[in-house]
Amino acid sequence: MQLKKGDLIPVIIHKLAFGGAGLGECQISQELAEQKPWLKSISGIKIFVPDTIPGDQLLVSLTKIKSNRLEGKIHSFTKLSALRIEPRCQHFPVCGGCVWQNIEYKNQLSYKQQQVQEALAHLGNFPESELLRIIKPIILCNSPFEYRNKMEFSFGRSQEGKVMLGLHSPGMRHEVFDLKECFLPSGIFANLVEVVRDFAKKEKLEVYDDRTQDGLLKNLIIREGKNTGQIMVNLVTSANSFPAINRFKELFKIGIWKDKIHSLLWTTVMQSRGVPTWRESQVLVGKATIHEQLKLENGHKLDFEISAQSFFQPNTHQAEILYAQVVKLAGLTGKEVVYDLYCGTGTIGLFCAHAAKKVYGIESVKEAIENARANAKRNQISNAEFIIEDVGKWLGDNQSNPQSIAPDVVVMDPPRAGLNPDIPQKIAHLKVPKIVYVSCNPATLARDLRLFYDLGYFPEIVQPVDMFPHTYHVETVVQLKKTKKDS
Ligand SMILES: C[S@@+](CC[C@H](N)C(=O)[O-])C[C@H]1O[C@@H](n2cnc3c(N)ncnc32)[C@H](O)[C@@H]1O
């Protein structure tokens, strides 16, 4: 007999892996090995099991068999971990939004800290003793609930054909569950979901199905300025006929909603295979945008105008803390030229501008740069320039330009995939003494830090920040300095 999918294996979970699954070890007792000799070879082998936590002991049904690791799903528990707590939300664990809500917040923080440390040790090849010195304790989120300023809900249909509005369970692209509560944003989000769902039911509206490209209702996107209290409600539909739209609009002109909703939008999206997606937003009530503010560490506030399409950090208060760390680790004194690479809508660059001589923000998405320029203007920031360009190309062009101003600090916040392999080399060519790397992915961060290390840049301070409590995500800010021998 050979090991196969569906085999039941006794497992003990030791850790939480990046991605949220429990990481454990196959425990093949002598008795079991005698009954099923083909299991002997996997004794002590690592196994990933979603929805488990350290201390759980269970029988796991194998789902994936690879030479160096196994994956499985819960069959039955023999002992539940003492670290488990009662999750606050009734949708746990059906909703994949908060996979760690059954773990006390302080324990979540230590797993995140451990993940950063292990990624840098195993994928970055940095010695553990060095890492213990440079990795600072993770900065916690003071409000681990009600922190999100944006949520996107989806419409779906129950088997009986009833309209549903909520979130997708992990791996369920077409099915949603009816959301009754969610503690990641403020309570008003669930109230709005209920109002819109009831309206859709009453009006007998069709839900859009992307397999047949029929129907109307797609999403409900809600945003809330945490420092301004302004709320945007955006109903997203297909371009099919929607005669009830006027009655939808009237809903928000009465009762408690009248003074609460700053912007009510209706966005129609046209999607068909082989044709670029087209979308258009109409203002039904109030304005096309809302405002959000970020407090600088000197007490001043930066004002941001957010449209339906704008990107904004989903946790406003932690964004203030994260960006203040960037300014601190950049060591700005007012005299520095700063490059803000992968600048998006310019929030990091604008945060740095008050403490720098000049900021250059580089980003490839035109709309994001337009937002960044508008944000600079609104906040009367004249020492920040935003440029639409691919970072690799811009670094290349900029080096060959004798007029270019060499940076004193390079700050970068790349996407999850991290840097293209040529980027560290291009940055090293600038002979910049200090780099601040903001990352949402410890694995790609570790890989890139090793590339910088080989070019003479050593990570001096590694600061994890918890932006998303109850999820496995962790943000990290790293200060790198050029070592003397290579300068
Ligand atoms: C993690 S986000 C940065 C968000 C930004 N700090 C903000 O607050 O808006 C990464 C950004 O990199 C941009 N990007 C990705 N690849 C790029 C490239 N090769 N050149 C320039 N920008 C790029 C994306 O469009 C995205 O806005």
The ligand as an SDF file (V2000), in Angstrom:
LIG
                    3D

 27 29  0  0  0  0  0  0  0  0999 V2000
    1.6480   48.3200   -1.9160 C   0  0  0  0  0  0  0  0  0  0  0  0
    1.1440   49.4850   -3.0790 S   0  0  0  0  0  0  0  0  0  0  0  0
    1.7830   50.9850   -2.4580 C   0  0  0  0  0  0  0  0  0  0  0  0
    0.7030   51.8210   -1.8680 C   0  0  0  0  0  0  0  0  0  0  0  0
    1.1290   53.2020   -1.4750 C   0  0  0  0  0  0  0  0  0  0  0  0
    2.1450   53.2080   -0.4530 N   0  0  0  0  0  0  0  0  0  0  0  0
   -0.0780   54.0040   -1.0250 C   0  0  0  0  0  0  0  0  0  0  0  0
   -0.2060   54.2460    0.1770 O   0  0  0  0  0  0  0  0  0  0  0  0
   -0.9120   54.3370   -1.8800 O   0  0  0  0  0  0  0  0  0  0  0  0
    2.2270   49.1680   -4.4240 C   0  0  0  0  0  0  0  0  0  0  0  0
    2.0740   50.1190   -5.5930 C   0  0  0  0  0  0  0  0  0  0  0  0
    3.0820   49.8040   -6.5550 O   0  0  0  0  0  0  0  0  0  0  0  0
    2.5630   50.0690   -7.8530 C   0  0  0  0  0  0  0  0  0  0  0  0
    3.4450   49.3460   -8.8000 N   0  0  0  0  0  0  0  0  0  0  0  0
    3.5140   48.0130   -8.9980 C   0  0  0  0  0  0  0  0  0  0  0  0
    4.5060   47.7320   -9.8650 N   0  0  0  0  0  0  0  0  0  0  0  0
    5.0760   48.8970  -10.2310 C   0  0  0  0  0  0  0  0  0  0  0  0
    6.1590   49.2440  -11.0880 C   0  0  0  0  0  0  0  0  0  0  0  0
    6.8550   48.3180  -11.7390 N   0  0  0  0  0  0  0  0  0  0  0  0
    6.4900   50.5440  -11.2040 N   0  0  0  0  0  0  0  0  0  0  0  0
    5.7790   51.4960  -10.5330 C   0  0  0  0  0  0  0  0  0  0  0  0
    4.7530   51.2260   -9.7010 N   0  0  0  0  0  0  0  0  0  0  0  0
    4.3960   49.9430   -9.5500 C   0  0  0  0  0  0  0  0  0  0  0  0
    1.1330   49.5990   -7.7580 C   0  0  0  0  0  0  0  0  0  0  0  0
    0.3410   50.2170   -8.7400 O   0  0  0  0  0  0  0  0  0  0  0  0
    0.7570   50.0410   -6.3440 C   0  0  0  0  0  0  0  0  0  0  0  0
    0.1700   51.3180   -6.3340 O   0  0  0  0  0  0  0  0  0  0  0  0
  1  2  1  0
  2  3  1  0
  2 10  1  0
  3  4  1  0
  4  5  1  0
  5  6  1  0
  5  7  1  0
  7  8  2  0
  7  9  1  0
 10 11  1  0
 11 12  1  0
 11 26  1  0
 12 13  1  0
 13 14  1  0
 13 24  1  0
 14 15  1  0
 14 23  1  0
 15 16  2  0
 16 17  1  0
 17 18  1  0
 17 23  2  0
 18 19  1  0
 18 20  2  0
 20 21  1  0
 21 22  2  0
 22 23  1  0
 24 25  1  0
 24 26  1  0
 26 27  1  0
M  CHG  2   2   1   9  -1
M  END
$$$$
